[in-house]
Amino acid sequence: QVQLVESGGGLVQPGGSLRLSCQASGFSFSDYDMAWYRQAPGKGREFVANIIFNGQSANYDDSVKGRFSISRDAAKNMVYLQMNNLKAEDTAVYYCKRPVGEHWGQGIQVTVSS
């Protein structure tokens, strides 16, 4: 079955960086677009970024454009989210998603605080 497992979250100071990873298994990874979403306290889940199946194109929410970068490694079945210049408002639980079939990871906490 489809499994998505996030890692790499934690506490970081404003202006700092983190890289989230998502290990995918149970499907032919290179055939599917992948995405990252997040949910801040008291808010709904929102789109962060996505990347098409072959890694040749990506899209970002305006709030993270220029600071975050999504990438994928087909050999390792991994999706990454490099987050730079983090702000307090980036604090959220971050989720990896395979949009086709609405498959989600369990989520991982990112806290940006001094």
N, C-alpha and C positions, 0 to 999 in steps of 0.2 A: 504494500500500500504506500501511498505518497506520504513521505515524512520530510518535514522541514525543521531544522534545529538551529536556532540562533545562538551566537556567542559573541563576546567582546564588549558587552555593556559595562556600565559602572559609573562612578562619580568622577567628574572632571570639572576643572575650574573654567569660568568664562574665558573665551579665547583659545581654549585648548582643543585637542583633537582626539578622536576615537575612530577605530575601524570596527564595524560590525561585520560578522560573517554569518552565512547561512549555508549549512550543509544539507543538500537535497539528496533524497534517495527514493527508490521505489518507482521511478519512471525514467523515460528517456530524456534526460535533462536538456540536451541540445535542441530538442524539438519545441521547447516552450519559452515564451516570454516569462520574465520574473519581475517582482516588484517589492518595494519596501513601503510600509505604512507605519503610522504612529498614532498613539492615543494619549493625549495629555490628561492630567487629572480633571475630572468634571466635564470633559469634552468628548465628542465622537471621534471615531477612528478616521484618519485623514491620509490621503495619498502623499507620499514623499517623492518617490522616483520609480521609474521602471526601465527595463532594458529588454530589447527584443531578443529572440531566440539565438541569433548568431552574434550578439554583442555589438552590432554595427550601429545601433542607434539607441539613444536613451532620452527620457523626458524627466523633467523635474518640476516640482511645485515652485512657484515664485519665491516662497519663503526660504528655500534652501538653495536656490540657483546661485552658482558661483562659490558656494561653500561646501556642498556635498557632491560626491561623485560615486556613481554606481558602476560596478564592473562585474564580470563573471569569468570563471575559469572552467572550461568544459572538461578538461582532463581530471579535475578534482570534484566536479559537480558542486561548485561553490558559487555563491553570489556574495558580493561585498558592498558595504556602504562606508566610504571614507567620509568622515565628518570633520570639517575644519572650522576654525573660528566659531566655536560653539557658543550659543547664547542661552540664557536662562529659559527662554521660551522654547528651546529645543528639548527641554525635559519632558520625557514621555516614555511609555512602553513602545518599543519598536518591534514590528512584526514583518517577517518575510512571508511573501504570498506567491503562490502560483495561480494567476488569475483564472486560467481555464480549470474549471471544476471547483473554484473557490476554496483552494487548500491554503491553510494558514499554519505558521509555526506557533509555538507557545508564547512567544514574545519575550523581550528582554528589556530590562530597565536601563535607561540612560538618564542620569541626573547631572545637571549643569548648575553648579553652585560654588560660591567662594566660602 
